[in-house]
Amino acid sequence: MPPVQAAAPDRTPLSRHTAKRATNLSLSADVLDAAKTLKINVSQVCDSHLREVVRREQERRWREEHADFIAAYNATIEAEGLPLDEWRTF
């Protein structure tokens, strides 16, 4: 059995149905002009991308905060095997 690859829990609710708040952004003029020409919803794209960046950073920080536990757990599994492994039927 391979070591555990811990996935970070979703610690901050980032629902797509949360309230919106106006903010000021500085964007490259040429890209903004092209997006408008292509009828791209800039707010929606920025929100979606920022949501993904936040999720990845939360996951990275969770793995960093719990690295010692994950390493210790994996070492235990490596040394002792999985609990109840002797009753596994697959």
Stockholm file with secondary structure:
# STOCKHOLM 1.0

chainA/1-90         MPPVQAAAPDRTPLSRHTAKRATNLSLSADVLDAAKTLKINVSQVCDSHLREVVRREQERRWREEHADFIAAYNATIEAEGLPLDEWRTF
#=GR chainA/1-90 SS CCCCCCCCCCCSCCCTTSCCCCCCCCCCHHHHHHHHHTTCCHHHHHHHHHHHHHHHHHHHHHHHHTHHHHHHHHHHHHHHCCTTGGGCCC
#=GC SS_cons        CCCCCCCCCCCSCCCTTSCCCCCCCCCCHHHHHHHHHTTCCHHHHHHHHHHHHHHHHHHHHHHHHTHHHHHHHHHHHHHHCCTTGGGCCC
//
